[in-house]
Amino acid sequence: MKALALFKKDWQSEMRTRYAINALAMFILVTISVIMFSIGQEKISPHLTGGLLWVVIFFSAMSGLSRAFVSEEERGTTLTLQLIAAPTTVFNGKLIFNLVLVFIMNFAITILYSLLFESFTVNNMPLFIVAFIFGSLGIAISSTVIAAIISKASGKGTLYPVLSFPILLPLILTLLEITKFAIDGVTISESVVEIASLISYDVIMLTAGYLLFDFIWKD
């Protein structure tokens, strides 16, 4: 499958340079350290720690996920990909790469966050897992689409967070609400509306990505 071959190529390239992984790791450590030093000995509510978790995840994604298509432009391999692979194949390969990166990043952040912040207690773990899975999917899908849009722009570094904020804001707000419910122990049946909104966001972004990528990639 060509998409898996493209993912393998990107993953091997990332393992050689470790650009995105190093950027993500440094940002995660710095951000969590700043939060810890800022809080000090103060006790913060579980709801606040839940909100801060997604803030860390959001800004960590901003620091490392923009490379999906930018790296192709920098290496001058964009034209080659356009000639040998269909736009859908390229999108699938880049999406798989970002999915793997996002799930590794979010899992590491959540584990580290849970160990360092005692007040982060989840009373409904299945609900939090639902938020974690579909939230990670949404971040990966949106980041892939945005990375494709900015890859041909001159100000890639500044344009990525500018575009990401309004697109990812509905997702982050929904995740904050579901995480709050999970901390309070609200049942999944009582969170159906929020879960439906979360899944709908992922479906809409994925559909928009497939519909628009052909025009973005060949522009």
C-alpha positions in Angstrom: 0.0 0.0 0.0 1.5 3.3 -1.2 0.2 5.3 1.9 2.0 2.9 4.3 5.1 3.2 2.1 4.9 7.0 2.4 4.4 6.7 6.1 7.4 4.4 6.4 9.5 6.9 4.5 8.5 9.8 6.7 9.0 7.8 9.9 12.5 6.7 8.8 13.3 10.3 8.0 12.1 11.5 11.3 14.1 8.8 13.1 17.2 10.1 11.4 16.6 13.8 12.1 14.3 13.6 15.1 13.2 17.2 14.4 9.5 16.8 15.4 10.2 14.3 18.2 12.8 16.6 19.8 10.7 19.7 19.4 7.7 17.9 21.0 9.8 16.5 23.8 11.4 19.8 24.7 8.1 21.7 24.5 6.3 19.2 26.7 9.1 19.3 29.4 9.3 23.0 29.4 5.6 23.6 29.4 4.9 21.2 32.3 7.9 22.6 34.2 6.6 26.1 33.9 3.2 25.1 35.1 4.7 23.3 38.1 6.9 26.3 39.0 4.0 28.7 38.5 1.7 26.7 40.8 4.3 26.0 43.5 2.7 24.8 46.7 -0.7 26.0 45.7 -3.5 23.4 45.5 -5.4 23.6 42.2 -8.7 22.0 41.4 -9.0 18.9 39.4 -11.0 20.8 36.7 -8.1 23.2 36.3 -5.6 20.4 35.9 -7.8 18.8 33.3 -8.0 22.1 31.4 -4.2 22.6 31.6 -3.7 19.1 30.2 -5.4 19.9 26.9 -3.6 23.3 26.8 -0.3 21.5 27.0 -1.4 19.0 24.3 -2.6 21.8 22.1 0.5 23.9 22.2 2.7 20.8 21.9 1.0 20.0 18.7 1.7 23.5 17.4 5.4 22.9 17.9 5.9 19.7 16.1 3.1 18.7 13.7 3.6 21.3 11.1 6.4 19.4 9.5 4.2 16.9 7.6 4.4 18.8 4.3 6.9 21.5 5.1 9.7 18.9 5.1 8.7 17.9 1.5 9.0 21.5 0.4 12.3 22.0 2.1 13.8 18.8 0.5 12.3 19.6 -2.9 10.5 16.3 -3.1 7.0 17.7 -3.5 7.0 17.4 -7.3 8.2 13.9 -7.1 5.3 12.9 -4.8 2.8 14.6 -7.1 4.1 12.5 -10.0 4.3 9.1 -8.4 1.3 9.2 -5.9 -2.3 10.2 -6.0 -3.3 13.1 -3.7 -5.4 10.7 -1.6 -2.4 8.4 -1.1 -0.2 11.3 0.0 -2.9 12.6 2.4 -3.4 9.1 3.9 0.4 8.6 4.4 0.9 12.0 6.0 -2.3 11.4 8.2 -1.0 8.1 9.4 2.4 9.7 10.3 0.7 12.5 12.3 -1.7 10.0 14.0 1.2 7.9 15.2 3.1 11.1 16.4 0.0 12.6 18.1 -0.9 9.4 20.0 2.7 8.9 21.2 2.8 12.6 22.2 -0.5 12.6 24.0 0.1 9.3 25.8 3.5 10.6 27.0 2.0 13.9 28.2 -0.9 12.2 30.0 1.3 9.7 31.8 3.8 12.4 32.8 1.0 14.8 33.8 -0.7 12.2 35.9 2.5 11.4 37.8 3.3 15.1 38.5 -0.1 16.5 39.4 -1.8 14.6 42.2 -5.0 16.7 41.8 -5.6 15.3 38.3 -7.9 12.5 39.2 -10.4 11.0 36.7 -13.4 9.3 38.2 -14.8 8.0 34.9 -11.8 6.6 33.0 -13.8 5.1 30.0 -15.2 8.6 29.3 -11.7 10.1 29.5 -10.4 7.4 27.1 -13.1 8.3 24.6 -12.0 12.0 24.8 -8.4 11.0 24.5 -8.9 8.8 21.4 -11.2 11.0 19.4 -9.4 14.2 20.6 -6.1 12.8 19.4 -7.8 11.8 16.1 -9.2 15.3 15.6 -5.8 17.0 16.4 -4.0 14.7 13.9 -6.6 15.2 11.1 -6.8 19.0 11.5 -3.0 19.3 11.8 -2.5 17.4 8.6 -4.9 19.6 6.6 -3.4 22.8 8.0 0.2 21.6 7.4 -0.8 21.0 3.7 -2.2 24.5 3.5 0.8 26.3 4.9 3.5 24.2 3.2 3.7 26.5 0.2 3.4 29.8 2.2 6.5 31.9 3.0 5.7 32.4 6.7 5.2 28.8 7.6 6.2 29.1 11.3 3.8 31.9 12.1 1.0 30.8 9.8 0.5 27.4 11.4 -0.6 28.5 14.9 -2.7 31.3 13.4 -4.7 28.9 11.3 -4.7 26.1 13.9 -6.3 28.2 16.7 -9.7 28.9 15.2 -9.9 25.4 13.6 -8.9 23.5 16.8 -10.8 25.8 19.2 -14.1 23.9 19.0 -12.3 20.6 19.4 -10.4 21.9 22.5 -13.6 23.3 24.1 -15.4 20.0 23.6 -12.5 18.1 25.1 -12.4 20.4 28.1 -16.1 19.7 28.7 -15.8 16.0 28.4 -12.7 15.9 30.6 -14.6 17.9 33.2 -17.4 15.3 33.1 -14.8 12.5 33.4 -13.3 14.1 36.4 -16.7 14.5 38.0 -17.6 10.9 37.3 -20.5 11.7 34.9 -21.6 8.7 33.0 -21.1 8.2 29.3 -24.9 8.2 28.7 -25.1 11.6 30.2 -22.3 12.9 27.9 -23.8 11.7 24.6 -24.2 15.2 23.2 -20.5 16.2 23.9 -19.3 12.8 22.5 -21.4 13.2 19.4 -20.0 16.7 18.9 -16.5 15.3 19.2 -17.0 12.5 16.7 -18.8 14.9 14.4 -15.8 17.2 14.4 -13.5 14.4 13.4 -15.8 13.2 10.6 -16.2 16.8 9.3 -12.5 17.5 9.3 -11.7 14.2 7.7 -14.3 14.7 5.0 -13.1 18.3 4.4 -9.5 17.0 4.2 -10.3 14.5 1.5 -12.5 16.9 -0.5 -10.0 19.8 -0.4 -6.6 18.1 -0.4 -6.6 17.6 -4.2 -6.9 21.3 -4.8 -4.4 22.2 -2.0 -1.8 19.7 -3.1 -1.8 20.6 -6.8 -2.1 24.4 -6.3 
